Amino acid sequence: MRTVTAADRRKNKTTERMALRPILLFFLVLGTFLPCLRNGFVSLDDPLYVAQNPHVSQGLTWESLKWIWSSTEAQNWHPLTWVSHLLDVQLFGLNPAGHHATNIVLHALNTAMLFLLLQKMTGARWRSFAVAALFGLHPLRVESVAWVSERKDVLSVCFWLLTIWAYVRYAETDSQKPKIQAPESRSKPRITSPSSKSEIQFASSSGFASRHFWYWAAVLLFVCGLLCKPMLVTLPFALLLLDYWPLRRWPLVPVKSLLLEKIPFLLLAAASSVVTYLVQERGGAVTPGDTLSLSARLGNALVSYVRYVGMNVWPADLCVIYPHPGHWPVGTVAGAALALTAVSALVLWRRQSLPYLAVGWFWFLGTLVPAIGLIQVGRQALADRYTYIPSIGFWLAVVWGANKLTERWRNRETLARAVGATVMVVCVVLTVRQIGYWKDTKALYARARDVTQNNWIASACLANELQRAGEVNAAVAMYQESLQINPHRTEVRCKLADLLAERKRLDEALAQFQMAVTLDPGDIYANERVAGVLQDMGRFDEAIDQWNKVIQLKADYADAYSNLGNCYGLKGRTDEAIRCFEQAVKWKPLSAQNHRELGVGLANKGRWDEAIAQFQQTLQLDPSDVQARGNLDAVVQDKAKAEKVGRQ
């Protein structure tokens, strides 16, 4: 029997401590985000993704599994994300706690996996722990975790990390020397690569097979990640950064070889980018260039980079929507450009001695490119959720840079642990507080309105929630506030006008609808509502003119013909009313109401047989239409009376 030495015992204790770190991280993140379980669904995308989606609400079925491959709902194509929602419904139904639990577990797994991956690549245990903890516990993560619809974030990053893990294994098999795991205080570990073709030729057949296995495993995992969220298109760029540090494959492996092995990843990223752009453009999510100029988008991108740095360092006033300012002042854009250029030049200058600064900084810049707004999607200037992947690079540069800066300090380890523990506690407190703002939609938008300036989107969305809750006066005030900030939003003006019309404040409603038409003469809904309110006010001549304008905008609009016919009928212009009702039936032949209205018009002209035919058609379409049945009986009687009078 082998005697257990003191060295063996120390080795076992070290192994146990190493195993405890990822477990500690997992449960620390899990516990921090547990308050999400008390939150419900929010009206922002959650009904579309889960709560009111008829395909998702049926759970895992053959029909739903076929649907996910063709679905472009929410202006995205992400089949695996849909699969995860289907599984949640299958397991938890529409109980929001179960859906939140899946997000929490995925995020906790991502945090633990990030630690293991960084430790594997660098051998630096505590620095890897610090980066993973800052990533996992930071309040910027709340939007990705507490928002059920952002399942695509936590799920895609799980595949992102698995892809890098497989790639690291591929890089290890590409090396003829074992990877050296150095202790914290020693030099950085390196994965060396063969420097000549002869060394590759002497590799064992099993190593060759393993190398190819891990390479294609990385490609397959990357495909899975793209099927969750297309923001992973920057992963080939991230792999090149890792080749430089900490894998140290570059410059030992020729740049040409490193680029060639990225070709499958680049082709997949390009295909995903094209599909995503087409889906979002067709869905109306891409802001047209004439609405927001290239200079405005570029300026916002530069300022947003600086704002993202600030949000990572000082995560105050976080919220769900940061409205796009349009054009930032020239001085602000120039200052942001200067700051970004200065930092980039500095890390490039020190890239030989401090390679982690360049890798972390350019990871942060590069992985933000798809969401930085050069192609503007949505109405936000930036968003917390966009930092999920980029923050890894940011904190990598910060932690490794701080380690280098303090390497000659006395009592450095004690100080580092104290600072680290303090930062973690602060992050936990801020994160738990931020989770509370996601408890419901009203709290979510109230928070956004409170911590931002001139946020017309938050005011309008809060108004919608207040209206839904029956707080009409407060809703009217919020709509008015939104329009004071941005008076050109016709959809907000129409919502206010609809609310006023429901409250029988028709004069005020008409004024708002007319202003909407002035702002956008081609807005069919605003034109239609002007006509409808005029009709409700008994101003039939004006209503007739307005309904004719609606028909000019949309010649096949059956409802407009129906309403115009009613106006003509109320004015006693029966022949014109009949012509309108005939058009309504033509464009909407399955509407029982249209047939009934045409029948009434024909009856008023004494065209009994035609009227009877229309009422019979009405009852075929809707046997429960009591009014049509009464009209039919009355017309039959009137016809009989007329025939009797004629005989006499």
C-alpha positions as CSV (number, residue, x, y, z in Angstrom):
1,M,0.0,0.0,0.0
2,R,1.3,3.4,-1.0
3,T,2.0,5.8,1.8
4,V,0.2,9.2,1.5
5,T,2.9,11.8,1.8
6,A,2.5,15.4,3.0
7,A,3.0,16.5,-0.7
8,D,0.0,14.3,-1.6
9,R,-2.1,15.8,1.1
10,R,-1.2,19.3,-0.1
11,K,-2.0,18.4,-3.6
12,N,-5.4,16.9,-2.6
13,K,-6.3,20.1,-0.7
14,T,-5.3,22.3,-3.6
15,T,-7.5,20.2,-5.9
16,E,-10.4,20.4,-3.5
17,R,-10.0,24.2,-3.3
18,M,-9.9,24.5,-7.1
19,A,-13.1,22.5,-7.3
20,L,-14.8,24.7,-4.8
21,R,-14.3,27.9,-6.6
22,P,-16.6,27.3,-9.6
23,I,-19.2,25.8,-7.2
24,L,-18.9,28.8,-5.0
25,L,-19.4,31.2,-8.0
26,F,-22.4,29.2,-9.2
27,F,-24.3,29.3,-6.0
28,L,-23.3,32.9,-5.3
29,V,-24.7,34.1,-8.6
30,L,-27.7,31.8,-8.2
31,G,-28.5,33.3,-4.7
32,T,-28.0,36.8,-5.9
33,F,-30.5,36.4,-8.8
34,L,-33.1,34.3,-6.9
35,P,-35.3,37.4,-6.3
36,C,-36.1,37.2,-10.0
37,L,-38.4,34.3,-9.1
38,R,-40.9,36.8,-7.5
39,N,-41.1,38.8,-10.8
40,G,-43.8,38.2,-13.4
41,F,-43.7,38.6,-17.2
42,V,-43.4,42.1,-18.5
43,S,-45.3,43.5,-21.4
44,L,-42.0,44.2,-23.3
45,D,-41.7,41.3,-25.7
46,D,-42.6,38.6,-23.1
47,P,-46.2,38.2,-24.5
48,L,-44.6,37.8,-28.0
49,Y,-42.0,35.3,-26.8
50,V,-44.0,33.3,-24.3
51,A,-47.1,34.6,-22.5
52,Q,-49.4,35.2,-25.6
53,N,-47.6,33.3,-28.3
54,P,-49.9,30.5,-29.5
55,H,-47.0,28.4,-30.9
56,V,-45.0,28.6,-27.7
57,S,-47.9,28.2,-25.3
58,Q,-48.7,24.7,-26.6
59,G,-45.3,23.4,-25.5
60,L,-43.2,20.8,-27.4
61,T,-45.3,19.5,-30.3
62,W,-44.4,18.6,-33.8
63,E,-46.2,21.7,-35.1
64,S,-44.2,24.0,-32.7
65,L,-40.9,22.3,-33.6
66,K,-41.6,22.9,-37.3
67,W,-42.7,26.4,-36.6
68,I,-39.4,27.5,-34.9
69,W,-37.4,27.0,-38.2
70,S,-39.6,29.4,-40.1
71,S,-40.5,31.9,-37.4
72,T,-39.2,35.5,-37.7
73,E,-41.3,36.8,-34.9
74,A,-39.7,39.6,-32.8
75,Q,-37.6,40.4,-36.0
76,N,-35.2,37.6,-35.2
77,W,-34.4,34.1,-36.4
78,H,-33.2,32.0,-33.4
79,P,-34.6,28.5,-33.5
80,L,-32.7,27.2,-30.4
81,T,-34.0,30.1,-28.3
82,W,-37.5,29.1,-29.3
83,V,-36.8,25.5,-28.3
84,S,-35.7,26.6,-24.8
85,H,-39.0,28.6,-24.4
86,L,-41.0,25.5,-25.6
87,L,-39.2,23.4,-23.0
88,D,-40.0,25.8,-20.3
89,V,-43.7,25.8,-21.2
90,Q,-43.6,22.0,-21.3
91,L,-42.1,21.9,-17.8
92,F,-43.6,25.0,-16.0
93,G,-46.6,26.0,-18.1
94,L,-47.0,29.8,-18.1
95,N,-45.8,30.2,-14.5
96,P,-43.2,33.0,-14.9
97,A,-41.1,31.7,-12.0
98,G,-40.1,28.6,-14.0
99,H,-39.0,30.7,-16.9
100,H,-37.0,33.0,-14.7
101,A,-35.4,30.0,-13.0
102,T,-34.0,28.8,-16.3
103,N,-32.4,32.2,-17.0
104,I,-30.9,32.2,-13.6
105,V,-29.4,28.7,-13.8
106,L,-28.0,29.4,-17.3
107,H,-26.3,32.6,-16.1
108,A,-24.9,30.9,-13.0
109,L,-23.5,28.2,-15.3
110,N,-22.0,30.8,-17.6
111,T,-20.2,32.4,-14.7
112,A,-18.7,29.2,-13.4
113,M,-17.8,28.2,-16.9
114,L,-16.0,31.5,-17.5
115,F,-13.9,31.0,-14.4
116,L,-12.9,27.5,-15.5
117,L,-12.1,28.6,-19.0
118,L,-10.0,31.6,-17.9
119,Q,-8.1,29.4,-15.3
120,K,-7.5,26.8,-18.0
121,M,-6.1,29.3,-20.4
122,T,-4.1,31.4,-18.0
123,G,-3.4,29.3,-14.9
124,A,-4.2,32.4,-12.8
125,R,-6.9,31.2,-10.3
126,W,-7.7,34.4,-8.3
127,R,-7.6,36.7,-11.3
128,S,-9.9,34.3,-13.2
129,F,-12.2,34.2,-10.2
130,A,-12.3,38.0,-10.0
131,V,-13.2,38.4,-13.7
132,A,-15.9,35.7,-13.5
133,A,-17.4,37.2,-10.3
134,L,-17.5,40.7,-11.8
135,F,-19.1,39.3,-14.9
136,G,-21.7,37.3,-13.0
137,L,-22.7,39.6,-10.2
138,H,-22.6,43.0,-11.9
139,P,-26.0,44.8,-12.1
140,L,-25.6,45.2,-15.9
141,R,-26.4,41.5,-16.1
142,V,-29.9,42.0,-14.6
143,E,-31.6,42.9,-18.0
144,S,-30.2,39.7,-19.6
145,V,-31.3,37.5,-16.7
146,A,-34.5,39.1,-15.2
147,W,-36.1,39.6,-18.6
148,V,-37.5,36.3,-19.9
149,S,-37.4,37.4,-23.5
150,E,-33.6,37.8,-23.2
151,R,-33.2,34.0,-22.9
152,K,-31.2,34.4,-26.1
153,D,-28.5,36.2,-24.2
154,V,-27.8,33.7,-21.5
155,L,-28.3,30.7,-23.8
156,S,-26.1,31.9,-26.6
157,V,-23.2,32.8,-24.3
158,C,-23.4,29.3,-22.9
159,F,-22.6,28.1,-26.4
160,W,-20.0,30.9,-26.9
161,L,-18.0,29.7,-23.8
162,L,-18.4,26.0,-24.9
163,T,-17.1,27.0,-28.3
164,I,-14.0,28.6,-26.8
165,W,-13.5,25.6,-24.6
166,A,-13.5,23.3,-27.6
167,Y,-11.2,25.7,-29.4
168,V,-8.7,25.7,-26.5
169,R,-8.6,21.9,-26.6
170,Y,-8.0,22.1,-30.3
171,A,-5.1,24.6,-29.7
172,E,-3.7,22.2,-27.0
173,T,-3.6,19.3,-29.4
174,D,-2.0,21.6,-32.0
175,S,0.9,21.9,-29.6
176,Q,3.8,19.5,-29.2
177,K,4.5,20.7,-25.7
178,P,2.3,20.4,-22.7
179,K,0.5,23.4,-21.4
180,I,2.3,24.7,-18.3
181,Q,0.0,25.7,-15.4
182,A,1.9,28.4,-13.5
183,P,1.0,29.6,-10.1
184,E,-0.5,33.0,-9.6
185,S,2.8,34.8,-9.0
186,R,4.7,33.3,-11.9
187,S,4.8,34.2,-15.6
188,K,1.8,33.7,-17.9
189,P,1.2,30.1,-19.2
190,R,1.8,29.4,-22.8
191,I,0.4,27.0,-25.3
192,T,3.2,26.6,-27.8
193,S,2.7,25.4,-31.3
194,P,4.8,23.5,-33.8
195,S,7.2,25.9,-35.6
196,S,7.8,23.7,-38.6
197,K,5.9,21.3,-40.9
198,S,8.2,18.4,-39.9
199,E,7.0,18.7,-36.3
200,I,3.4,18.4,-37.5
201,Q,4.2,15.3,-39.5
202,F,5.5,13.5,-36.5
203,A,2.3,14.0,-34.5
204,S,0.5,10.8,-33.5
205,S,-2.6,9.7,-35.4
206,S,-4.6,9.8,-32.2
207,G,-3.5,13.4,-31.7
208,F,-4.4,14.3,-35.2
209,A,-7.9,12.8,-34.8
210,S,-8.4,14.6,-31.5
211,R,-7.3,17.8,-33.0
212,H,-9.9,17.5,-35.8
213,F,-12.6,16.4,-33.3
214,W,-12.1,19.5,-31.1
215,Y,-12.0,21.9,-34.1
216,W,-15.2,20.7,-35.6
217,A,-16.8,20.5,-32.2
218,A,-16.0,24.2,-31.8
219,V,-17.6,24.9,-35.2
220,L,-20.7,22.9,-34.3
221,L,-21.1,24.7,-31.0
222,F,-20.7,28.0,-32.8
223,V,-23.6,27.1,-35.0
224,C,-25.7,26.4,-32.0
225,G,-24.8,29.7,-30.5
226,L,-25.7,31.6,-33.7
227,L,-29.1,29.7,-33.6
228,C,-29.7,31.3,-30.2
229,K,-28.6,34.9,-31.0
230,P,-26.7,36.3,-34.0
231,M,-24.6,38.7,-31.8
232,L,-22.1,35.8,-31.6
233,V,-20.9,36.7,-35.1
234,T,-17.8,38.4,-33.5
235,L,-16.5,35.1,-32.1
236,P,-13.9,34.5,-34.9
237,F,-12.4,37.9,-33.9
238,A,-12.4,36.9,-30.2
239,L,-10.6,33.6,-31.1
240,L,-7.9,35.6,-32.9
241,L,-7.4,37.7,-29.8
242,L,-7.1,34.6,-27.7
243,D,-4.5,33.2,-30.2
244,Y,-2.4,36.2,-29.3
245,W,-2.9,35.9,-25.5
246,P,-3.2,33.8,-23.5
247,L,-2.9,30.9,-25.9
248,R,0.3,32.4,-27.4
249,R,-0.2,30.8,-30.8
250,W,0.6,34.0,-32.5
251,P,3.3,34.6,-33.8
252,L,4.5,31.0,-33.4
253,V,1.9,29.9,-35.8
254,P,1.9,31.8,-39.1
255,V,-0.9,34.4,-39.3
256,K,-2.1,32.9,-42.6
257,S,-2.7,29.5,-40.8
258,L,-4.6,31.2,-38.0
259,L,-6.8,33.0,-40.5
260,L,-7.4,29.9,-42.6
261,E,-8.6,27.9,-39.7
262,K,-11.1,30.7,-38.9
263,I,-12.7,30.5,-42.4
264,P,-15.6,28.2,-41.4
265,F,-16.4,30.5,-38.4
266,L,-16.2,33.6,-40.6
267,L,-18.5,32.0,-43.3
268,L,-21.1,31.1,-40.6
269,A,-20.9,34.6,-39.1
270,A,-21.4,36.2,-42.5
271,A,-24.4,34.0,-43.3
272,S,-25.9,34.7,-39.9
273,S,-25.4,38.5,-40.3
274,V,-27.1,38.5,-43.7
275,V,-30.1,36.5,-42.4
276,T,-30.4,38.7,-39.4
277,Y,-30.3,41.9,-41.4
278,L,-32.9,40.7,-43.9
279,V,-35.3,39.5,-41.1
280,Q,-35.0,42.7,-39.1
281,E,-35.3,44.9,-42.2
282,R,-38.5,43.1,-43.3
283,G,-39.8,43.3,-39.8
284,G,-39.4,47.0,-39.7
285,A,-36.8,47.0,-36.9
286,V,-34.0,48.6,-38.9
287,T,-34.2,52.4,-38.7
288,P,-34.0,53.9,-42.3
289,G,-30.9,55.9,-43.2
290,D,-33.0,58.9,-44.0
291,T,-34.4,58.9,-40.4
292,L,-31.1,58.6,-38.7
293,S,-28.1,59.7,-40.7
294,L,-24.8,57.8,-40.8
295,S,-23.0,60.7,-38.9
296,A,-25.7,60.5,-36.1
297,R,-25.3,56.7,-35.8
298,L,-21.5,57.0,-35.8
299,G,-21.5,59.7,-33.2
300,N,-23.8,57.7,-31.0
301,A,-21.6,54.7,-31.4
302,L,-18.5,56.6,-30.2
303,V,-20.3,58.1,-27.2
304,S,-21.9,54.8,-26.4
305,Y,-18.5,53.0,-26.1
306,V,-17.5,55.6,-23.4
307,R,-20.9,55.3,-21.7
308,Y,-20.5,51.5,-21.6
309,V,-17.2,51.9,-19.9
310,G,-18.8,54.2,-17.3
311,M,-21.7,51.9,-16.8
312,N,-19.3,49.0,-16.0
313,V,-17.3,51.1,-13.5
314,W,-20.2,53.0,-12.0
315,P,-23.5,51.2,-12.6
316,A,-25.9,53.9,-11.5
317,D,-29.2,54.8,-13.0
318,L,-29.5,51.6,-15.1
319,C,-32.8,51.1,-16.8
320,V,-34.6,49.3,-19.6
321,I,-34.5,52.0,-22.3
322,Y,-32.1,54.8,-23.0
323,P,-33.6,56.9,-25.8
324,H,-31.5,57.8,-28.8
325,P,-30.6,61.5,-28.7
326,G,-30.5,61.8,-32.5
327,H,-27.3,63.9,-32.7
328,W,-24.8,64.3,-29.9
329,P,-23.0,67.7,-29.6
330,V,-19.8,67.7,-31.8
331,G,-17.6,68.3,-28.7
332,T,-19.0,65.2,-27.0
333,V,-18.4,63.0,-30.0
334,A,-14.9,64.4,-30.5
335,G,-14.1,63.8,-26.8
336,A,-15.3,60.2,-27.0
337,A,-13.3,59.6,-30.2
338,L,-10.2,61.1,-28.6
339,A,-10.6,59.0,-25.4
340,L,-11.1,55.7,-27.4
341,T,-8.1,56.5,-29.7
342,A,-5.9,57.3,-26.7
343,V,-6.7,54.1,-24.9
344,S,-6.4,52.0,-28.0
345,A,-3.0,53.5,-28.8
346,L,-1.8,52.9,-25.3
347,V,-2.7,49.2,-25.2
348,L,-1.2,48.7,-28.6
349,W,2.0,50.4,-27.5
350,R,2.3,48.1,-24.4
351,R,1.0,44.9,-26.2
352,Q,4.3,43.1,-25.9
353,S,4.7,43.6,-22.2
354,L,1.1,43.8,-21.3
355,P,-0.8,41.7,-23.9
356,Y,-3.9,41.2,-21.8
357,L,-4.6,44.9,-21.9
358,A,-4.8,44.8,-25.7
359,V,-6.8,41.6,-25.7
360,G,-9.3,42.7,-23.1
361,W,-9.8,46.2,-24.6
362,F,-10.2,45.1,-28.2
363,W,-12.5,42.2,-27.0
364,F,-14.6,44.9,-25.4
365,L,-14.6,47.1,-28.5
366,G,-15.0,44.4,-31.1
367,T,-17.7,42.3,-29.6
368,L,-19.9,45.4,-29.2
369,V,-19.8,46.2,-32.9
370,P,-23.0,44.3,-33.8
371,A,-25.0,46.2,-31.2
372,I,-23.2,49.6,-31.2
373,G,-25.8,51.2,-33.5
374,L,-24.0,51.6,-36.8
375,I,-27.0,49.7,-38.2
376,Q,-29.7,51.1,-35.9
377,V,-32.2,48.5,-34.7
378,G,-34.8,49.8,-32.4
379,R,-35.1,53.2,-30.7
380,Q,-32.4,52.9,-28.0
381,A,-29.0,54.6,-27.9
382,L,-27.6,51.6,-26.0
383,A,-28.8,48.8,-23.7
384,D,-27.6,46.9,-20.6
385,R,-28.0,43.6,-22.3
386,Y,-25.5,44.4,-25.0
387,T,-22.7,44.3,-22.4
388,Y,-23.1,40.6,-21.7
389,I,-20.2,39.4,-23.8
390,P,-18.1,42.6,-24.1
391,S,-17.9,43.0,-20.3
392,I,-15.7,39.8,-20.2
393,G,-13.0,41.6,-22.1
394,F,-13.3,44.8,-20.1
395,W,-12.9,43.1,-16.7
396,L,-10.1,40.9,-18.1
397,A,-8.1,44.0,-18.9
398,V,-9.0,45.7,-15.6
399,V,-8.2,42.7,-13.3
400,W,-5.0,41.7,-15.0
401,G,-4.0,45.4,-15.3
402,A,-4.6,45.9,-11.6
403,N,-2.6,42.8,-10.8
404,K,0.4,44.2,-12.7
405,L,0.0,47.7,-11.2
406,T,0.1,46.4,-7.6
407,E,2.6,43.6,-8.0
408,R,5.2,45.4,-5.8
409,W,2.8,46.6,-3.1
410,R,3.2,45.3,0.4
411,N,0.4,43.2,1.7
412,R,-1.0,43.1,-1.8
413,E,-2.9,39.8,-1.3
414,T,-4.7,41.0,1.8
415,L,-5.6,44.3,0.2
416,A,-6.8,42.6,-3.0
417,R,-9.0,40.2,-1.0
418,A,-10.5,43.1,0.9
419,V,-11.1,45.2,-2.2
420,G,-12.5,42.2,-4.1
421,A,-14.9,41.3,-1.3
422,T,-16.1,44.9,-1.0
423,V,-16.7,45.1,-4.7
424,M,-18.6,41.8,-4.7
425,V,-20.8,42.9,-1.9
426,V,-21.6,46.2,-3.6
427,C,-22.4,44.4,-6.8
428,V,-24.7,42.0,-5.1
429,V,-26.6,44.8,-3.3
430,L,-27.0,46.8,-6.6
431,T,-28.0,43.8,-8.5
432,V,-30.7,42.8,-6.1
433,R,-32.0,46.3,-6.1
434,Q,-32.0,46.4,-9.9
435,I,-33.9,43.1,-10.0
436,G,-36.7,44.8,-8.1
437,Y,-37.3,47.2,-10.9
438,W,-38.2,44.3,-13.1
439,K,-41.0,43.0,-10.9
440,D,-43.7,44.3,-13.4
441,T,-44.0,46.5,-16.4
442,K,-45.2,49.6,-14.5
443,A,-42.2,49.6,-12.2
444,L,-39.9,49.0,-15.1
445,Y,-40.9,52.0,-17.1
446,A,-41.3,54.2,-14.0
447,R,-37.7,53.5,-13.2
448,A,-36.6,54.4,-16.8
449,R,-38.6,57.7,-16.6
450,D,-37.0,58.6,-13.2
451,V,-33.4,58.0,-14.1
452,T,-33.2,59.4,-17.6
453,Q,-34.0,62.8,-19.1
454,N,-36.5,63.4,-21.9
455,N,-37.4,59.8,-22.2
456,W,-40.5,60.0,-24.3
457,I,-40.5,56.2,-24.8
458,A,-40.6,55.5,-21.0
459,S,-43.4,58.0,-20.5
460,A,-45.5,56.6,-23.4
461,C,-45.0,53.0,-22.2
462,L,-45.8,53.9,-18.6
463,A,-48.9,55.7,-19.9
464,N,-50.0,52.5,-21.6
465,E,-49.6,50.5,-18.4
466,L,-51.5,53.0,-16.4
467,Q,-54.3,52.9,-18.9
468,R,-54.4,49.1,-18.7
469,A,-54.6,49.4,-14.9
470,G,-57.6,51.8,-15.2
471,E,-55.6,54.9,-14.0
472,V,-57.0,57.0,-16.8
473,N,-56.1,60.5,-15.6
474,A,-52.5,59.5,-14.8
475,A,-52.3,57.8,-18.2
476,V,-53.4,61.0,-20.0
477,A,-50.8,63.0,-18.1
478,M,-48.1,60.5,-19.1
479,Y,-49.1,60.6,-22.8
480,Q,-49.1,64.4,-22.7
481,E,-45.6,64.3,-21.1
482,S,-44.3,62.0,-23.8
483,L,-45.7,64.3,-26.5
484,Q,-44.1,67.4,-24.8
485,I,-40.7,65.7,-25.1
486,N,-41.3,64.4,-28.6
487,P,-44.4,65.9,-30.3
488,H,-43.7,64.1,-33.6
489,R,-44.6,60.6,-32.5
490,T,-48.0,60.1,-34.2
491,E,-48.5,56.6,-32.6
492,V,-48.3,58.2,-29.1
493,R,-50.6,61.0,-30.2
494,C,-53.2,58.5,-31.5
495,K,-53.0,56.5,-28.3
496,L,-53.8,59.6,-26.3
497,A,-56.6,60.5,-28.7
498,D,-58.1,57.0,-28.4
499,L,-58.1,57.3,-24.6
500,L,-59.8,60.7,-24.8
501,A,-62.4,59.3,-27.2
502,E,-63.1,56.4,-24.9
503,R,-63.8,59.0,-22.1
504,K,-66.1,60.9,-24.5
505,R,-63.8,63.9,-24.7
506,L,-64.4,64.0,-28.4
507,D,-63.2,67.5,-29.1
508,E,-59.8,66.9,-27.5
509,A,-59.6,63.5,-29.2
510,L,-60.3,65.1,-32.6
511,A,-57.7,67.7,-32.1
512,Q,-55.0,65.1,-31.4
513,F,-56.0,62.9,-34.4
514,Q,-56.0,65.9,-36.7
515,M,-52.5,66.9,-35.4
516,A,-51.4,63.3,-36.1
517,V,-52.7,63.6,-39.7
518,T,-50.9,66.9,-40.1
519,L,-47.6,65.3,-39.0
520,D,-48.1,62.3,-41.2
521,P,-50.7,62.7,-43.9
522,G,-50.3,59.1,-45.0
523,D,-51.1,57.6,-41.7
524,I,-54.2,55.5,-42.4
525,Y,-55.1,54.9,-38.8
526,A,-55.0,58.6,-37.9
527,N,-57.0,59.6,-40.9
528,E,-59.5,56.8,-40.1
529,R,-59.9,58.0,-36.6
530,V,-60.5,61.6,-37.6
531,A,-63.4,60.3,-39.8
532,G,-64.7,58.1,-37.0
533,V,-64.7,60.9,-34.4
534,L,-66.4,63.3,-36.8
535,Q,-69.0,60.6,-37.5
536,D,-69.5,60.1,-33.7
537,M,-70.0,63.8,-33.3
538,G,-72.7,63.9,-36.0
539,R,-70.6,66.0,-38.4
540,F,-71.5,63.7,-41.3
541,D,-70.5,66.0,-44.2
542,E,-67.0,66.4,-42.8
543,A,-66.9,62.7,-42.0
544,I,-67.8,61.8,-45.6
545,D,-64.9,63.9,-46.9
546,Q,-62.5,62.3,-44.5
547,W,-63.7,58.7,-45.3
548,N,-63.1,59.5,-48.9
549,K,-59.5,60.5,-48.1
550,V,-59.0,57.3,-46.3
551,I,-60.2,55.4,-49.3
552,Q,-57.8,57.4,-51.5
553,L,-55.0,56.1,-49.2
554,K,-56.3,52.5,-49.3
555,A,-58.6,51.7,-52.1
556,D,-59.5,48.2,-50.8
557,Y,-60.3,49.2,-47.3
558,A,-63.7,47.5,-46.7
559,D,-64.3,49.1,-43.3
560,A,-63.9,52.6,-44.7
561,Y,-66.5,51.9,-47.4
562,S,-68.8,50.5,-44.7
563,N,-68.5,53.7,-42.5
564,L,-68.8,56.0,-45.5
565,G,-72.0,54.1,-46.5
566,N,-73.4,54.6,-43.1
567,C,-72.7,58.4,-43.3
568,Y,-74.4,58.6,-46.7
569,G,-77.4,56.6,-45.3
570,L,-77.7,59.0,-42.4
571,K,-77.7,61.9,-44.8
572,G,-80.5,60.2,-46.9
573,R,-78.2,59.6,-49.8
574,T,-79.3,56.0,-50.3
575,D,-77.9,55.4,-53.8
576,E,-74.4,56.5,-52.7
577,A,-74.7,54.4,-49.5
578,I,-75.6,51.3,-51.5
579,R,-72.5,51.8,-53.8
580,C,-70.3,52.0,-50.7
581,F,-71.8,48.9,-49.1
582,E,-71.3,47.0,-52.4
583,Q,-67.6,47.9,-52.3
584,A,-67.4,46.8,-48.7
585,V,-68.9,43.4,-49.6
586,K,-66.5,43.2,-52.6
587,W,-63.4,43.7,-50.5
588,K,-64.6,41.8,-47.4
589,P,-67.1,39.2,-48.6
590,L,-67.0,37.1,-45.4
591,S,-68.2,39.9,-43.2
592,A,-71.8,39.4,-42.1
593,Q,-72.1,43.0,-41.1
594,N,-71.3,44.2,-44.6
595,H,-74.0,42.0,-46.1
596,R,-76.5,43.2,-43.5
597,E,-75.7,46.9,-44.2
598,L,-76.1,46.4,-47.9
599,G,-79.4,44.6,-47.3
600,V,-80.7,47.6,-45.3
601,G,-79.7,50.0,-48.1
602,L,-81.4,47.8,-50.8
603,A,-84.5,47.5,-48.6
604,N,-84.7,51.3,-48.2
605,K,-84.8,51.5,-52.0
606,G,-87.5,48.9,-52.3
607,R,-85.2,46.4,-53.9
608,W,-86.8,43.5,-51.9
609,D,-85.3,40.4,-53.6
610,E,-81.8,41.8,-53.5
611,A,-82.2,42.8,-49.9
612,I,-83.6,39.3,-49.0
613,A,-80.6,37.7,-50.7
614,Q,-78.2,39.9,-48.6
615,F,-79.9,39.1,-45.3
616,Q,-79.9,35.4,-46.1
617,Q,-76.2,35.6,-46.9
618,T,-75.7,37.4,-43.5
619,L,-77.4,34.6,-41.6
620,Q,-75.3,32.0,-43.5
621,L,-72.2,33.7,-42.3
622,D,-73.6,34.4,-38.8
623,P,-76.7,32.5,-37.8
624,S,-76.8,34.3,-34.4
625,D,-77.2,37.7,-36.0
626,V,-80.6,38.7,-34.5
627,Q,-80.7,42.0,-36.3
628,A,-80.4,40.4,-39.7
629,R,-83.1,37.9,-38.9
630,G,-85.4,40.7,-37.9
631,N,-84.6,42.6,-41.0
632,L,-85.2,39.6,-43.2
633,D,-88.6,39.0,-41.7
634,A,-89.5,42.7,-42.1
635,V,-88.4,42.8,-45.7
636,V,-90.4,39.7,-46.5
637,Q,-93.4,41.3,-45.0
638,D,-92.8,44.6,-46.8
639,K,-92.4,42.8,-50.1
640,A,-95.6,40.9,-49.5
641,K,-97.4,44.2,-48.7
642,A,-96.0,45.9,-51.8
643,E,-97.0,43.0,-54.0
644,K,-100.5,43.1,-52.5
645,V,-100.8,46.8,-53.1
646,G,-99.5,46.3,-56.7
647,R,-102.2,43.6,-57.3
648,Q,-104.9,45.9,-56.0
